[in-house]
Amino acid sequence: MSHLDDEKIALIAMGEPAGSDADMEHLVECENCAAEVAAMSRVALVARSSVVEGDLESPPADVWSRIHGELGLTSAVAADPASDVHPPESESASAPAASAPVSAAGPATATEADAAEAAAPRHRARVRPRRRSSATMWILAASMALVVAIGAGVWIARTLTPSSAVIASAELAAFPDHPDAEGQARIDDDGDGRRTLTVTLDGDELVAGDYREVWLIREDGQALISLGVLDESSGTFRVPDSVDLDEYRLVDISFEPVDGDPAHSGDSIVRGELDFA
């Protein structure tokens, strides 16, 4: 029983429509071919599951050189797979066909050969070891290089990405007109100089026709900066780079009527002072 060639096994493992009904029947009967398809499928699955959104950077040329040397590959696949070099044809395609053994009584007739093949145990063909061709090794090694490159990229991205840190926080106390309200605020710094204010507000009831606005107010109360509208019970707002938080330490959330006036309404729900300790 002849086996599937290495290129067809690789294509079937990657989900390509390369197998005929006869090939599928062969995979059911041949444990050796089925095992190779399963192994190649696992490599393809790992490579696909490791891909993330965005462009991937090609690994340095010496990565492939090290893989090539570690696996002891032939010079036919010495080229970097990241280039546009196509994988070489299977070695089995160019290998000369082995001649059939001739007995002392002379060559066997066609009838005798057919009878001998039919009498041979079928399971022996299933477990006959098969040598991977250079094309199969190229696909396996290229998938390994892809996984290594993606893993290195993820590690570098995580290592170089600055971590965010809370640099200030405040408890927001309720004003007399809103005794059930309570809130919290915190300032985060992403490690690259960008700051955000996150606030939460509970216990207030939004009146129809009004909205809630988040403010930073100077300690003397003579200047204030609007950061935006709070639509839900919590929200995050970018703090302008020009704002000195040592000066604008008060966080305020107010009810604002839809009247076209951008000034503070004077109806504060909660307010608190940032603590940088």
For each residue, the residues with C-beta under 8 A, 3 or more apart:
1: 26 29 30 122 125 126
2:
3: 26 30 32 33 125 128 130
4: 8 9 12 23 26 27 30 33
5: 8 9 90 92 93 133
6: 9 10 90 92 132 133 135 136
7: 10 11 90 133 135
8: 4 5 11 12 18 19 23
9: 4 5 6 12 13 33 36 37 40 136
10: 6 7 13 14 40 135 136 139
11: 7 8 14 16 18 19
12: 4 8 9 15 16 18 19 23 27 37
13: 9 10 36 37 38 39 40 41 43 44
14: 10 11 40 41 44
15: 12 44
16: 11 12
17:
18: 8 11 12 23
19: 8 11 12 23 24 27
20: 23 24
21: 24 25
22: 25 26
23: 4 8 12 18 19 20 26 27
24: 19 20 21 27 28
25: 21 22 28 29
26: 1 3 4 22 23 29 30 33
27: 4 12 19 23 24 30 33 34 37
28: 24 25 34
29: 1 25 26 122 126
30: 1 3 4 26 27 33 34 125 126
31: 34 35 126 127
32: 3 35 36 126 127 128 129 130
33: 3 4 9 26 27 30 36 37
34: 27 28 30 31 37 38
35: 31 32 38 39
36: 9 13 32 33 39 40 130
37: 9 12 13 27 33 34 40 41
38: 13 34 35 41 42
39: 13 35 36 42 43
40: 9 10 13 14 36 37 43 44 136 139 140
41: 13 14 37 38 44 45
42: 38 39 45 46
43: 13 39 40 46 47 139 140 143 144
44: 13 14 15 40 41 47 48 143
45: 41 42 48 49
46: 42 43 49 50 143 147
47: 43 44 50 51 143 146 147
48: 44 45 51
49: 45 46
50: 46 47 146 147 150 151
51: 47 48 56 150
52: 150 154
53:
54:
55:
56: 51 149 150 153
57: 149 153
58: 82 149
59: 63 64 82 145 148 149 152
60: 63
61: 64 65 80 82
62: 65 66
63: 59 60 66 67 145 148 149
64: 59 61 67 68 80 81 82 141 145
65: 61 62 68 69
66: 62 63 69 70
67: 63 64 70 71 141 144 145 148
68: 64 65 71 73 77 78 141
69: 65 66 72
70: 66 67
71: 67 68 137 141
72: 69
73: 68 76 77 78 134 137 138 141
74: 77 78 134
75: 78
76: 73 88 134
77: 68 73 74 87 88 134 137 138 141
78: 68 73 74 75
79: 83 85
80: 61 64 83 85
81: 64 85 87 138 141 142 145
82: 58 59 61 64 145
83: 79 80
84:
85: 79 80 81
86:
87: 77 81 134 135 138 139
88: 76 77 134 135 138
89: 93 94 135
90: 5 6 7 93 94 133 134 135 136
91: 94 95 133 134 135
92: 5 6 95 133
93: 5 89 90
94: 89 90 91
95: 91 92
96:
97:
98:
99:
100: 107
101:
102: 106 107
103: 106 107 108
104:
105:
106: 102 103
107: 100 102 103
108: 103 112 113 116
109: 112 113
110: 113 114
111: 114 115
112: 108 109 115 116
113: 108 109 110 116 117
114: 110 111 117 118
115: 111 112 118 119
116: 108 112 113 119 120
117: 113 114 120
118: 114 115
119: 115 116
120: 116 117 124 125
121: 124
122: 1 29 125 126
123: 126 127
124: 120 121 127 128
125: 1 3 30 120 122 128
126: 1 29 30 31 32 122 123
127: 31 32 123 124
128: 3 32 124 125
129: 32
130: 3 32 36
131:
132: 6 136 137 140
133: 5 6 7 90 91 92 136 137
134: 73 74 76 77 87 88 90 91 137 138
135: 6 7 10 87 88 89 90 91 138 139
136: 6 9 10 40 90 132 133 139 140
137: 71 73 77 132 133 134 140 141
138: 73 77 81 87 88 134 135 141 142
139: 10 40 43 87 135 136 142 143
140: 40 43 132 136 137 143 144
141: 64 67 68 71 73 77 81 137 138 144 145
142: 81 138 139 145 146
143: 43 44 46 47 139 140 146 147
144: 43 67 140 141 147 148
145: 59 63 64 67 81 82 141 142 148 149
146: 47 50 142 143 149 150
147: 46 47 50 143 144 150 151
148: 59 63 67 144 145 151 152
149: 56 57 58 59 63 145 146 152 153
150: 50 51 52 56 146 147 153 154
151: 50 147 148 154 155
152: 59 148 149 155 156
153: 56 57 149 150 156 157
154: 52 150 151 157 158
155: 151 152 158 159
156: 152 153 159 160
157: 153 154 160 161
158: 154 155 161
159: 155 156
160: 156 157
161: 157 158
162: 190 191 192
163: 191
164: 188 189 190 191
165: 188 189 191
166: 169 186 187 188
167: 187 188 189 195 276
168: 186 187 245 274 275 276
169: 166 184 185 186 187 274 275
170: 184 185 186 251 272 273 274 275
171: 183 184 272
172: 182 183 184 185 199 201 251 253 270 271 272
173: 182 270 271 272
174: 178 179 180 181 182 203 269 270
175: 178 181 268 269 270 271
176: 179
177: 267
178: 174 175 181 203 204 269 270
179: 174 176
180: 174 203 204
181: 174 175 178 201 202 203 204 269 270
182: 172 173 174 201 202 203 270
183: 171 172 199 200 201 202 253 269 270 272
184: 169 170 171 172 199 200
185: 169 170 172 197 198 199 200 251 272 274
186: 166 168 169 170 197 198
187: 166 167 168 169 195 196 197 239 245 274
188: 164 165 166 167 195 196 198
189: 164 165 167 193 194 195
190: 162 164 193 194 195 196
191: 162 163 164 165
192: 162
193: 189 190 241
194: 189 190 238 241
195: 167 187 188 189 190 238 239 241 245
196: 187 188 190 236 237 238 239
197: 185 186 187 214 216 227 236 237 239 251
198: 185 186 188 234 235 236 237
199: 172 183 184 185 214 230 234 235 237 251 253
200: 183 184 185 233 234
201: 172 181 182 183 204 212 230 233 234 253 269 270
202: 181 182 183 233
203: 174 178 180 181 182
204: 178 180 181 201 212 269
205:
206: 210 211 212 255
207: 210 255
208:
209: 257 258
210: 206 207 255 256 257 258
211: 206 229 230 231 255 256 258
212: 201 204 206 229 230 231 253 254 255 256 269
213: 226 228 229 230 253 254 256 264
214: 197 199 226 227 228 229 230 235 237 251 252 253
215: 224 225 226 227 251 252 253 254 264
216: 197 224 225 227 239 243 245 248 250 251 252
217: 221 223 224 225 248 250 251 252 271
218: 221 222 223 224 247 248 249 250
219: 247 248 249 250 273
220: 223
221: 217 218 224 250
222: 218
223: 217 218 220 248
224: 215 216 217 218 221 248 252 264
225: 215 216 217 240 243 248
226: 213 214 215 262
227: 197 214 215 216 237 238 239
228: 213 214 235 237
229: 211 212 213 214
230: 199 201 211 212 213 214 234 235 253
231: 211 212 235
232: 235
233: 200 201 202
234: 198 199 200 201 230
235: 198 199 214 228 230 231 232
236: 196 197 198
237: 196 197 198 199 214 227 228
238: 194 195 196 227
239: 187 195 196 197 216 227 243 245
240: 225 243
241: 193 194 195
242:
243: 216 225 239 240 248
244: 247 248
245: 168 187 195 216 239 248 249 274 276
246: 249 276
247: 218 219 244
248: 216 217 218 219 223 224 225 243 244 245
249: 218 219 245 246 273 274
250: 216 217 218 219 221 271 272 273 274
251: 170 172 185 197 199 214 215 216 217 271 272 273 274
252: 214 215 216 217 224 264 268 270 271
253: 172 183 199 201 212 213 214 215 230 268 269 270 271
254: 212 213 215 264 265 266 267 268 269
255: 206 207 210 211 212 265 267 269
256: 210 211 212 213 264 265 267
257: 209 210 261 265
258: 209 210 211
259:
260:
261: 257 265
262: 226
263:
264: 213 215 224 252 254 256 268
265: 254 255 256 257 261
266: 254
267: 177 254 255 256
268: 175 252 253 254 264 271
269: 174 175 178 181 183 201 204 212 253 254 255
270: 172 173 174 175 178 181 182 183 201 252 253
271: 172 173 175 217 250 251 252 253 268
272: 170 171 172 173 183 185 250 251
273: 170 219 249 250 251
274: 168 169 170 185 187 245 249 250 251
275: 168 169 170
276: 167 168 245 246
277:
